[in-house]
Amino acid sequence: MKTYDDIGIQIPRIYLPGKGTDLTKWAVIACDQFTSEPEYWQKVETLVGDEPSTYNLILPEVYLEKPGEQARIKSIHEKMHSYLQNNNLEPHEGLIYVERSVDGKVRRGLILCLDLECYDFTRGSTSLVRATEGTIVERLPPRMKIRTGAELELPHILVLIDDPERTVIEPVEKLKGQLEKIYDFDLMLGSGHLTGYAVSSALQEQIITSLRGLSDPATFAAKYEIGQDKPVLLFAMGDGNHSLATAKAVWEKMKPEVGLDHPARYALVEVENVHDEGLEFEPIHRILFGVQHDIFAALKGWFGTNFSYTPVASPEELVKAVDNPIGTRQVIGLVGGGKEFGLLEIANPSSNLPVGTLQAFLDPFINEGGANRIDYIHGKEIIFKLGAQPGNAAFYLPAMPKSGLFKTVILDGALPRKTFSMGEAREKRFYMEARKIA
């Protein structure tokens, strides 16, 4: 397998489901979605039945650290072995160009491997591949149990490049009619359509050349109006930050025993251009379950005279005010917490983004027993549904403009954790491709 160490790339051998596989049942959504909606995963299980499916190769996080977790992990490892032994998977050499369409939008990407030696998720990292938001290291050990001892990896990781001239992915799209189509099917439960094309060797070399162009230090410095002493950021995390961090943590643990020439050194990902019109940044909202303390008193105590609360009549009014703020105050929507709908307004905020200002309050509030637990939610409908339930409180947040992501990470480091999401829950990446890591 060909590697390009200067840009942290490997051309992978990918394993795809064999002929005759029902691809709609094979592909399932990223494991970190619908974590407060177990009924979604029950529908998936019913739909899949006894058919070959990536559902059998992942642990949905709704079941993470719940009774039966160890048995599920054991079953995952056994199913990986079984699928390989029984030829449920067939190898494919080379990059794959993918198109994901949902709700009239088309998102374009390339499946390739990134070198984990070029990735550092710690705060202040200057590596070629970087996290865009804070990594919660406490979330890694349960995920490491799954990857440790696994024969396969299946990516739901989306990594971004900043390519305004569209030199890397878009030229492949223009030539897709000349490429072999290797899958083309509808995704389950109303999540759109997925198509994959085998990228030719000539196009692969063109992609590598274009990526090298983006990573040229002089080009990089001029693009962001920074000094040439700033290390190049070529790949920035989009979705699946904790999955890539898990791969890195497992690799660092294995490396002294296996050496540098091992498949676990690399991670399979999908790379997308942040300028793709089909790619939208959605906010990640917060919901507190089992609120124990008076949340309004806590907010006033934390923010003091910088805090104000204004009731609003409807969810529509709340969304409009948060998405289109007027003035310099940060505006955050609140659902529940003993009231119906309202707006939190924060003057002189501690963070440049409302999500950072809010998270600085939520962390100590949770740690001091203010609520039983917190979850991070995509999509406004579920926020209003769960926030209105007794004992809960939900915070509706505005989206972050995607155009400034790279420069913000370069200059300020990682954003607050769970700042943005690339699309709503059902738009997330589905598991389709696999790769051997053992």
C-alpha positions as CSV (number, residue, x, y, z in Angstrom):
1,M,0.0,0.0,0.0
2,K,1.5,3.3,-1.1
3,T,2.2,6.0,1.5
4,Y,3.0,9.7,1.2
5,D,4.7,10.6,4.4
6,D,5.0,14.3,3.7
7,I,1.2,14.7,3.7
8,G,0.3,11.9,6.1
9,I,-1.6,9.8,3.5
10,Q,-1.8,6.1,2.7
11,I,-3.7,4.6,-0.2
12,P,-5.7,1.9,1.5
13,R,-6.9,-1.6,0.9
14,I,-10.6,-1.3,1.6
15,Y,-13.1,-4.1,2.4
16,L,-16.6,-3.8,0.9
17,P,-19.6,-6.1,1.4
18,G,-19.7,-9.0,-1.1
19,K,-22.1,-9.4,-4.0
20,G,-25.7,-10.1,-3.0
21,T,-25.4,-8.2,0.3
22,D,-28.5,-6.0,1.0
23,L,-26.6,-2.7,1.3
24,T,-29.5,-0.8,2.9
25,K,-29.3,-3.3,5.8
26,W,-25.5,-3.4,5.7
27,A,-24.9,0.4,6.2
28,V,-25.9,1.9,9.5
29,I,-25.4,5.4,10.9
30,A,-22.5,6.6,13.1
31,C,-22.6,5.0,16.6
32,D,-22.6,8.4,18.4
33,Q,-26.0,9.4,17.0
34,F,-29.4,9.1,18.6
35,T,-27.8,8.6,22.0
36,S,-31.0,9.7,23.8
37,E,-33.3,7.9,21.4
38,P,-32.9,4.1,21.9
39,E,-36.0,3.6,19.8
40,Y,-34.0,4.5,16.7
41,W,-31.5,1.7,17.4
42,Q,-34.3,-0.7,18.1
43,K,-35.7,0.1,14.6
44,V,-32.2,-0.6,13.1
45,E,-31.9,-3.9,14.9
46,T,-35.4,-5.0,13.7
47,L,-34.7,-3.9,10.1
48,V,-31.3,-5.7,10.0
49,G,-32.5,-9.0,11.4
50,D,-30.0,-11.8,10.7
51,E,-28.6,-10.1,7.6
52,P,-24.9,-9.1,7.4
53,S,-24.7,-5.6,8.7
54,T,-22.2,-3.1,10.1
55,Y,-24.7,-2.9,13.0
56,N,-23.0,-6.1,14.2
57,L,-19.6,-4.5,14.0
58,I,-20.1,-1.4,16.1
59,L,-21.4,-0.5,19.6
60,P,-24.1,2.2,19.4
61,E,-23.2,4.7,22.2
62,V,-26.8,4.5,23.5
63,Y,-25.6,1.1,24.9
64,L,-22.1,2.3,26.0
65,E,-21.3,1.5,29.7
66,K,-24.6,-0.2,30.1
67,P,-25.3,-3.8,31.2
68,G,-24.2,-6.3,28.5
69,E,-21.4,-4.0,27.1
70,Q,-18.7,-6.6,27.4
71,A,-20.8,-9.3,25.7
72,R,-21.5,-6.8,22.9
73,I,-17.8,-6.1,22.4
74,K,-17.0,-9.8,22.4
75,S,-19.7,-10.3,19.7
76,I,-18.3,-7.4,17.6
77,H,-14.9,-9.0,17.5
78,E,-16.4,-12.5,16.7
79,K,-18.5,-11.0,13.9
80,M,-15.5,-9.2,12.4
81,H,-13.6,-12.5,12.2
82,S,-16.7,-14.4,10.9
83,Y,-17.3,-11.8,8.1
84,L,-13.7,-12.1,7.0
85,Q,-13.6,-15.9,7.2
86,N,-16.9,-16.3,5.4
87,N,-16.1,-13.9,2.5
88,N,-18.8,-11.5,3.5
89,L,-16.2,-8.8,2.6
90,E,-14.2,-8.3,-0.6
91,P,-11.0,-6.3,-0.9
92,H,-10.7,-3.1,-3.0
93,E,-7.4,-1.4,-3.6
94,G,-7.3,2.4,-3.8
95,L,-9.2,5.6,-3.0
96,I,-13.0,5.8,-3.2
97,Y,-14.9,8.9,-4.3
98,V,-18.2,9.1,-2.5
99,E,-21.4,11.2,-2.8
100,R,-24.0,11.4,-0.1
101,S,-27.3,13.0,-1.0
102,V,-30.0,13.8,1.5
103,D,-32.8,16.5,1.5
104,G,-31.7,17.8,-1.9
105,K,-28.0,18.3,-0.8
106,V,-25.0,16.4,-2.1
107,R,-21.8,16.0,-0.1
108,R,-18.7,14.8,-1.8
109,G,-15.7,13.1,-0.2
110,L,-12.7,10.8,-0.6
111,I,-12.0,7.6,1.4
112,L,-8.3,7.3,2.3
113,C,-6.0,6.6,5.2
114,L,-4.4,9.2,7.5
115,D,-1.1,8.6,9.3
116,L,-1.7,8.7,13.1
117,E,1.9,9.8,13.5
118,C,0.8,13.1,11.9
119,Y,-2.1,13.6,14.4
120,D,-2.1,15.0,17.9
121,F,-5.4,15.7,19.6
122,T,-3.9,17.5,22.6
123,R,-4.7,21.2,23.1
124,G,-2.2,23.5,21.4
125,S,-1.2,20.9,18.9
126,T,0.5,22.0,15.7
127,S,0.4,18.7,13.9
128,L,-0.5,18.2,10.2
129,V,-3.8,16.6,11.3
130,R,-5.6,18.4,14.2
131,A,-8.6,18.3,16.4
132,T,-11.0,21.3,15.9
133,E,-12.5,21.0,19.4
134,G,-11.6,19.8,22.8
135,T,-11.1,16.0,23.2
136,I,-12.7,14.5,26.4
137,V,-10.0,11.9,27.3
138,E,-12.4,10.2,29.8
139,R,-14.5,9.2,26.8
140,L,-11.6,7.2,25.2
141,P,-11.2,4.1,27.4
142,P,-14.6,2.5,26.6
143,R,-14.0,3.0,22.9
144,M,-10.4,1.7,23.2
145,K,-11.9,-1.6,24.4
146,I,-13.7,-2.0,21.1
147,R,-10.7,-1.1,18.9
148,T,-8.2,-3.2,20.9
149,G,-8.3,-6.7,19.5
150,A,-10.5,-5.7,16.6
151,E,-9.5,-7.1,13.2
152,L,-11.4,-4.3,11.3
153,E,-12.0,-0.6,11.6
154,L,-15.1,1.0,10.1
155,P,-15.0,4.8,9.8
156,H,-17.6,7.4,10.6
157,I,-14.8,10.0,10.7
158,L,-15.1,13.1,8.5
159,V,-12.0,15.1,8.1
160,L,-11.9,18.6,6.4
161,I,-9.5,20.3,4.0
162,D,-9.7,24.0,3.3
163,D,-9.6,24.1,-0.5
164,P,-11.4,27.2,-1.8
165,E,-10.1,26.6,-5.3
166,R,-11.5,23.1,-5.4
167,T,-8.4,21.4,-6.5
168,V,-8.6,18.0,-4.7
169,I,-12.1,16.5,-4.7
170,E,-14.1,18.4,-7.3
171,P,-11.9,17.4,-10.3
172,V,-12.8,13.7,-9.4
173,E,-16.5,14.6,-9.4
174,K,-16.2,16.0,-13.0
175,L,-14.8,12.7,-14.2
176,K,-17.0,10.3,-12.2
177,G,-18.8,9.2,-15.4
178,Q,-15.5,7.5,-16.4
179,L,-15.0,5.7,-13.1
180,E,-16.3,2.3,-12.0
181,K,-19.4,2.7,-9.7
182,I,-18.8,0.2,-6.8
183,Y,-22.0,0.9,-4.8
184,D,-25.2,2.9,-5.3
185,F,-28.1,2.5,-2.9
186,D,-30.6,4.1,-0.5
187,L,-29.7,4.4,3.1
188,M,-32.1,3.1,5.8
189,L,-34.7,5.1,7.8
190,G,-34.9,8.1,5.5
191,S,-31.2,9.1,5.5
192,G,-30.7,9.6,1.8
193,H,-28.6,7.9,-0.8
194,L,-24.9,6.8,-1.0
195,T,-22.8,6.3,-4.1
196,G,-19.2,5.2,-4.4
197,Y,-16.7,5.2,-7.3
198,A,-13.3,3.6,-7.6
199,V,-10.7,6.4,-8.2
200,S,-8.2,5.6,-11.0
201,S,-4.5,5.6,-10.4
202,A,-4.0,8.6,-12.5
203,L,-6.6,10.6,-10.5
204,Q,-5.0,9.4,-7.3
205,E,-1.7,11.0,-8.3
206,Q,-3.5,14.2,-9.2
207,I,-5.2,14.2,-5.8
208,I,-1.8,13.7,-4.1
209,T,-0.3,16.6,-6.1
210,S,-3.2,18.9,-5.1
211,L,-2.9,18.0,-1.4
212,R,0.8,18.8,-1.6
213,G,-0.1,22.2,-3.1
214,L,-2.4,22.9,-0.1
215,S,0.4,21.9,2.3
216,D,3.1,24.1,0.8
217,P,4.3,26.3,3.7
218,A,4.5,29.5,1.6
219,T,1.0,28.9,0.2
220,F,-0.3,28.1,3.6
221,A,1.2,31.2,5.2
222,A,-0.2,33.5,2.5
223,K,-3.7,32.0,2.6
224,Y,-4.1,32.7,6.3
225,E,-2.0,35.8,6.5
226,I,0.4,34.3,9.0
227,G,4.1,33.8,9.4
228,Q,5.9,31.0,7.6
229,D,7.0,29.7,11.1
230,K,3.4,28.5,11.7
231,P,3.2,24.7,11.1
232,V,0.9,23.6,8.3
233,L,-2.6,22.4,9.2
234,L,-3.8,20.3,6.3
235,F,-6.5,18.1,7.8
236,A,-8.9,19.4,10.5
237,M,-11.4,17.1,12.2
238,G,-15.0,17.5,11.2
239,D,-17.0,14.6,12.8
240,G,-15.8,11.6,14.7
241,N,-13.1,13.4,16.8
242,H,-13.2,10.9,19.6
243,S,-13.1,8.0,17.2
244,L,-9.8,9.3,15.6
245,A,-8.5,10.1,19.1
246,T,-9.3,6.5,20.1
247,A,-7.4,5.2,17.1
248,K,-4.4,7.4,18.1
249,A,-4.5,6.2,21.7
250,V,-4.6,2.5,20.8
251,W,-1.8,3.1,18.3
252,E,0.4,4.8,20.9
253,K,-0.2,1.8,23.2
254,M,0.7,-0.7,20.5
255,K,3.6,1.1,18.8
256,P,6.4,-0.1,21.2
257,E,5.4,-3.7,20.6
258,V,4.7,-3.7,16.9
259,G,7.0,-1.0,15.4
260,L,6.1,1.7,12.9
261,D,5.3,-0.7,10.0
262,H,1.8,-1.8,11.1
263,P,-1.7,-1.2,9.7
264,A,-3.0,0.2,13.0
265,R,-0.7,3.2,12.4
266,Y,-3.2,4.5,9.9
267,A,-6.9,5.3,10.2
268,L,-9.6,5.1,7.5
269,V,-11.5,8.4,7.1
270,E,-13.6,10.4,4.6
271,V,-12.0,13.7,3.6
272,E,-14.4,16.6,2.5
273,N,-13.8,20.1,1.4
274,V,-15.1,22.7,3.9
275,H,-16.3,24.7,0.9
276,D,-18.5,22.0,-0.4
277,E,-22.0,23.6,-0.8
278,G,-23.6,20.3,0.4
279,L,-21.7,20.6,3.7
280,E,-23.5,22.5,6.4
281,F,-22.3,23.2,10.0
282,E,-25.1,22.6,12.4
283,P,-25.0,23.5,16.1
284,I,-24.8,20.9,18.8
285,H,-27.4,21.7,21.4
286,R,-27.2,20.7,25.1
287,I,-29.8,19.0,27.2
288,L,-29.7,18.4,31.0
289,F,-31.6,15.4,32.4
290,G,-32.7,15.3,36.0
291,V,-32.1,19.0,36.9
292,Q,-31.6,19.1,40.7
293,H,-30.8,22.8,41.3
294,D,-32.6,26.0,40.3
295,I,-31.0,26.6,37.0
296,F,-32.0,30.3,36.8
297,A,-30.4,31.0,40.2
298,A,-27.3,29.2,39.1
299,L,-27.1,31.2,35.8
300,K,-27.5,34.5,37.7
301,G,-24.8,33.4,40.2
302,W,-22.4,32.5,37.4
303,F,-22.9,35.4,35.0
304,G,-24.0,38.1,37.5
305,T,-25.2,41.4,36.0
306,N,-24.2,40.2,32.5
307,F,-27.1,37.7,32.5
308,S,-30.7,38.4,31.5
309,Y,-33.7,36.1,30.7
310,T,-36.6,37.0,28.4
311,P,-39.6,34.6,27.9
312,V,-40.8,34.0,24.3
313,A,-44.1,32.7,23.1
314,S,-43.1,29.8,20.8
315,P,-40.2,27.6,19.6
316,E,-40.3,29.5,16.3
317,E,-39.7,32.8,18.0
318,L,-36.9,31.3,20.1
319,V,-35.1,29.8,17.0
320,K,-35.4,33.1,15.1
321,A,-33.9,35.1,17.9
322,V,-31.0,32.8,18.5
323,D,-30.2,32.3,14.8
324,N,-30.4,36.1,14.1
325,P,-29.1,37.9,17.2
326,I,-29.2,41.7,17.3
327,G,-26.5,43.6,19.1
328,T,-23.3,42.4,20.9
329,R,-24.9,40.1,23.5
330,Q,-24.7,36.4,22.9
331,V,-28.2,34.8,22.7
332,I,-29.0,31.2,23.7
333,G,-32.4,29.6,23.8
334,L,-33.6,27.7,26.9
335,V,-36.4,25.1,26.8
336,G,-37.8,23.9,30.2
337,G,-35.9,24.3,33.4
338,G,-39.2,25.2,35.1
339,K,-40.3,27.6,32.4
340,E,-41.5,27.1,28.9
341,F,-39.4,29.0,26.3
342,G,-37.0,31.8,26.8
343,L,-33.8,33.6,25.7
344,L,-30.6,33.8,27.8
345,E,-28.6,36.9,26.9
346,I,-25.0,37.2,28.0
347,A,-23.1,40.5,27.9
348,N,-19.3,40.6,28.1
349,P,-19.0,36.9,27.3
350,S,-16.0,34.8,28.3
351,S,-15.8,33.1,24.9
352,N,-16.0,34.3,21.3
353,L,-18.7,31.7,20.7
354,P,-22.0,31.2,22.7
355,V,-21.2,27.5,23.0
356,G,-18.0,28.2,24.8
357,T,-19.7,30.7,27.2
358,L,-22.4,28.2,28.0
359,Q,-20.1,25.2,28.4
360,A,-18.0,27.2,31.0
361,F,-21.2,27.4,33.1
362,L,-22.5,23.8,32.4
363,D,-19.3,22.0,33.4
364,P,-19.2,23.2,37.1
365,F,-23.1,23.0,37.2
366,I,-23.0,19.3,36.4
367,N,-19.9,18.6,38.6
368,E,-21.7,20.2,41.6
369,G,-24.7,18.0,41.1
370,G,-26.9,20.5,39.3
371,A,-28.2,17.7,37.0
372,N,-28.0,14.0,36.7
373,R,-26.4,14.0,33.2
374,I,-25.9,16.0,30.1
375,D,-26.3,15.0,26.4
376,Y,-25.3,16.7,23.2
377,I,-28.1,16.7,20.6
378,H,-28.4,17.4,16.9
379,G,-31.6,18.8,15.5
380,K,-34.1,21.3,17.0
381,E,-37.2,19.0,17.1
382,I,-35.7,16.7,19.7
383,I,-34.5,19.7,21.8
384,F,-38.0,21.0,22.1
385,K,-39.4,17.5,22.8
386,L,-37.0,16.5,25.5
387,G,-36.4,20.0,27.0
388,A,-40.2,20.3,27.7
389,Q,-40.2,17.1,29.8
390,P,-40.4,17.5,33.6
391,G,-36.9,17.7,35.2
392,N,-35.1,18.6,32.0
393,A,-33.6,21.7,30.6
394,A,-32.4,22.1,27.0
395,F,-30.2,24.8,25.5
396,Y,-30.6,25.8,21.8
397,L,-27.4,27.2,20.3
398,P,-26.6,29.1,17.0
399,A,-24.5,27.5,14.2
400,M,-20.8,28.5,13.7
401,P,-19.8,29.9,10.3
402,K,-17.7,27.2,8.6
403,S,-15.6,29.7,6.6
404,G,-13.6,30.7,9.6
405,L,-12.9,27.2,11.0
406,F,-9.3,26.7,9.8
407,K,-8.0,30.1,10.7
408,T,-9.7,29.9,14.2
409,V,-8.0,26.6,14.9
410,I,-4.6,27.8,13.5
411,L,-4.7,31.0,15.7
412,D,-6.7,30.0,18.8
413,G,-6.3,26.2,19.0
414,A,-9.2,23.8,19.5
415,L,-12.7,25.1,19.8
416,P,-14.9,24.3,22.9
417,R,-16.0,20.6,22.7
418,K,-19.1,19.8,20.8
419,T,-19.1,23.2,19.0
420,F,-20.5,22.1,15.7
421,S,-21.8,19.2,13.7
422,M,-21.6,18.5,10.0
423,G,-25.3,18.1,9.4
424,E,-28.1,16.9,11.6
425,A,-28.3,13.4,13.0
426,R,-29.7,11.5,10.0
427,E,-27.2,13.3,7.7
428,K,-24.2,11.7,9.5
429,R,-21.8,9.3,7.9
430,F,-22.9,5.7,7.6
431,Y,-20.6,2.8,8.1
432,M,-20.0,1.2,4.6
433,E,-16.2,0.6,4.1
434,A,-14.0,-1.5,6.4
435,R,-10.2,-2.0,6.7
436,K,-8.0,-4.5,8.4
437,I,-6.0,-3.2,11.3
438,A,-4.7,-6.5,12.7
